[in-house]
Amino acid sequence: MKDVAALAGVSPKTVSNVVTGTVAVREETRAKVEAAMAELDFVPNLSARGLRNGRSGIIAVALPDLGTAYSAELVHRIVAAAHERGLAVQVEETASEPERERELLSRARAHLIDGLILNPIRLEDSVVKYADRLPPVVVIGEVEQNRTDHVRIDSRLAAAEATRHVIAQGARRIAVLGADADPAFATATSRLRLAGVHDALREAGIARDERLEVSLLPWSMAGGADAARTLLAREVEFDAVVAFTDSIAFGAMHALHDAGIRVPDDVIVTGFDDVELSEFTSPSLTTVAFDLGAFAEAALGLLESRMDDRVSPPRGIVLPHRLVTRASTSASPAGYRP
């Protein structure tokens, strides 16, 4: 640090301020220091810094399934936003193994990581419900709880809006892929999105038909294709599909195409998440969208605040969403009849 200071013509304290970001430094001075750091190949010792301030400079992000397009895009946004804050990110896949959440909690308690961003599948299985003492934690997604800070969108309302849209297009026999009404097994996301579909059906005076609701795991393209085949095997009429993720919708459209069912002429389809691929499928997919960059920024903002203040009451942020209408719902559907 002294060598950097000498080369830049500043004090070692100024170099420290540039490295830590704790004190504002004039842009001209910062540029000189950063140029000297680059010339000398200077790398801050984060471990030594952690001994002084009790921080590792590392956070963890745990998602259920890293294989989905949504998870890939969300992790990309979180890592980019974390790096802008000088934080490194450890990424973990929890799947249906709550023990992985507990391992991350242990690392936080041992000060190996500074905080966690968790996306539990179900509160019943999550460390958030059972741990006696929580380190800085932000929960993202649909799990409703009051122990930690929380970032989410209104999934129930969003699913209702997607369902209202297909009803407005003339659909009356609406299949739901990802639905699971069994409280013993349903995920938090499935519960809320299914409730939203039911809200819209009641408003329109359309009776629920459980034969049109297909539960599936994992929520993947292959799972969506299997769910659509299950629906077809039930030999029920339907004219729309509300899929609980874009990946499910992609798989469903593939299976419908294989069965000779046209989207949107026979059946219209909606997804959820607005991943990049949704704009480039054929037909392009109508889907629920929200700003993933804002989602990542909100989660990191809450986490950094919680790392500084562990005693204030938990806070929640609900981000806005919108329905992006595309070609997959552009027609009044003729319907599928077995």
N, C-alpha and C positions, 0 to 999 in steps of 0.2 A: 504494500500500500504506500510506503514511503517512496519507493522507486516511481510509482505511478504519479504521486504528488510532485516529485521533483521534475519529472518529464513534462507534466502539464503546467507547472508553475503555480501550483495551488498548495494548500495545506493538506496534511493527511486527513484532517477532520472533514474537509470538503469532499475528498475522495470517499470517505465513509458515508457522507450524506447522499452522494450519488448512488453508491452501491445499495444502501438500505432503503432509500426513498423516504426516510423519516422526516427530512427537512427539505424544503423547497430550495432548488439551486437554479440560478440563472441559466437559460438555454445555452448561451455562449460558453459558460463555464462547464456545463454538463458535456457539451460537445468536445471540449478539450480533454476532459477526464476520460471520456469514452474512447477517444482516439488514442490516448496514452495506454489505456487498458488493452486495446486491440494490438498496439505495437508491441507491448511487453507480454502479450498472451496471459494477462492477469485474470485469474478465476477466483471469485470470492469463496472462502471456506465456509460453506453453509453449516457444516457440523459445528465448527467453532462458534459461529454466530448463534446457533441453537443453544449452546451451553450458556450463553449470556442472556438470551431473552426467553428461553424455555420453548422455543419453536423449532420445528424441523424444516419448515418451508415446504412440506409435502402434505397434500390432502388426498383422500381416497374417494373414488366414485364407484358405487356398486349398482349395477343394473341387472335385471333378471336374465336377459338374453342378448348377448352382444352380437348375435348373428343376424339380427333384423336391421333393415334399412333405417328405421327410426332410431335405434340405439346408436348406430354408426354416426348418424348426423348429429345426434345430441352430444355424444362424447366428443366429437370434433369441435363443437361449439364450446363445450365446457373447457377442454384443454386449451383452446385458443384464448379464451377469456382469463383462465387461470394464469397462463404464461404472461399475459399483460400485467398481472398483479404480482409477478415474481414468484408464483407458486408452481411447484411440480405436482403432477397428478399420477396417482396409482389407480389403475382401473381393474375392477374385479367383476366377475359374473357370478351372481348368487343362485340363479335358476330356482330350483325348488329346495335348496339346501340352506336353511336358516343358519346353520353352523358357520357359514362363510361370513355372515354379518357379525356374528359373535367374535370371530377371529379379528375382523377389522376393529371392532370395539376394543379388544384387548390391546391392539397396537396403538390405538389412540390413548388409552389409559397409560401405556408405557412411554408415551411421548415420542413414538416412532413416526406418527402422523399427527397433524394438528387438528383435523376435523374430517367429517364424513358427509358425503351427499349420497343418500340411500333412496332407492326406488323399490320398496317392498311390493310383493305380489299381494299379500294379505296381511292385515295387521295381526291376525291370530298367530301367524308364524314368525313375525318379525321381532328382532331384538328390541325394537322401539317400545313394544308393549311390556316386555318382561324385565328388562335390565333395571337394576336398582338405581344406578347412577350413570347418567349419560354424559359423554364428552360433547363438544360442539357437533351437532348433527342437524342437517337440513333434509327433510323428507320431500321428495318430488313425486308427483303422480297422484293417484286417486285415493290412496289410503288415508282415511280421515282419522285424525288423532289430535290430542291437545298437549302432548309432552314435548314436542320439538317444533322448531320453525318449519314452515311448509310452503311449497310453491306448487301450484296446480292450475289447471283450467277447469271450467265448469263442465265436466264430462256429461253429466245428465242433461243439461240444457243443450249442449252441442249435439248429442245423439237425437234429442227431440227435434232439433232444427233440421238435421239430415232426414229424419223420417217425415217431417212436415213437407219437406221439399219433394220427396218422391210421391207423397199423397197429392200434392199440388200438380204433379205431372200425370195424375190419373191412376196411380197404383192403389190397389186395395188389398192385394194378397202379398204381404211384405215378409219375406224371409229374413231372419236375423242370424248371422254367422258370428260366433264368439259368445253367444248367450249362454248363461249358466245360472239358473234360478236356485239351484241347490245350495243353501247356506253353508253346508259342510264343506263344499269344494269350490264355490264360486270365488273368483278373484274380486278385489275391490273395483277394478275397472269394469269387469263384466257386470257386476251388480248395478253400478251407476248407469252405464250405457244402456243396459236392458231396461232399467226404470225409465230412462228418457224415451226410449222407443214406446214403452207402454203409455207414457204421458201423452205422446202425440196420437197414438191410436185411440185413446179415450176421447181426446178432444174432437177427433173426426168421426166418432161413433162407430169405429171399426172394432169388432170383437177380436180378442187375442186368440190365436190358434197355436198351441204348443208344438204342433207338428212342424210348424215353420221355423222353430227355434232350434238351432244346432249348436251344441257345446263342442269345443275342440281345444286341444293342447298338443303341441305348442302353437302359439299364434304366429304362424309362418305361412309362406306361399304354399308349401306342400300341405300344411294343415288346412288352408283355405280350399285347396282343390279337393281334398278328402271330404271336407264339410259339404261342398257343393254336390259331390257324388252321393253323400248320405242323404241330402235333401231330395235329389232326383230319385233315389231308391225308395223313398217314402211315397212316391207317386201322388204328391199333392200339387195343386195348382199354385203358381206364384207369378207375380209380375214385377217384383222388385227384390233386390238384395241390399240390406244394410249390413255392411261388414264392419267389425269393430276395430280393424286396423287396415291400412293400405295393403300390407302384405297378404292379409286374408283375402282382400278384394282381388288382388292380382291372381292368386291361385284359383279363386272362384271363377273369374272370367275365363281363365284357361280351360277349366273343366266344362264350363257352359259352352264354350266354343267347340270343344271336342264332341259334345253331345248335340251339336247342330243348333244350339240356341243362340240367337243373335242379341248382342248388346249394342245399342239400346232398343232395337226394334221390338224384340220379344220381351226382354227383361232389362230393367234399368238397375244400375249398381252404384253404391256410394262406399267410400272408404273413410279413413280417419288418420290424420297426422300430416298429410300433404308432403310426403317424402319426395325427393327429386324425381324418382321414376314415375310418379303418378301423372306428371305432365306429358310423359313420352310413351305411355302405353297406347295401344290401339284397340278401342277408342281411349282417349285420355280420361282420367278418372276424376269424377266429382268427389270431393273430400273435405273434411274439416281441417282447417289450417290454423296455426298459431305461430308466433315468432319464436323460433328456437334460440336465436341469439339473445332475445330479451329473457327467455326462460333461463338460459345459462347465467346471464348477468344477475338475474334476481336471486338465483340459488347461491351464487358465489358472494353476492353482497350480504345476504343474510348470514352465510357461514362466517365470513370475515368479522362481521359485527358480533356474532355469537362467540367467536374466539377471543374477542376483547371484553365481552360482557356476558358472563355465564349465569347471571342471576335474574335478568329481566324476564318478564313473561314471554312465552312463545308468540311469534308473529306469523301471520299467514298472508300470502300474496296470491290473488287469483288473477291470472293474465287473460286478456281478451282473446277470443277466437272468431273465426268467420268461416262461412261455407263457401268454398270455391267450386262453382258449377262448371262442369266440362262436358265433353261429348257423351260420357257414359250414362247421362240422364237427360239427353237432349230430345228424346222422343216420348210420345205418349205410348206406353208399352202395350203390345197386343196380348202379352201373357203367355206362360207356358202351361200346356195342358197335357198330362201324360196319356 
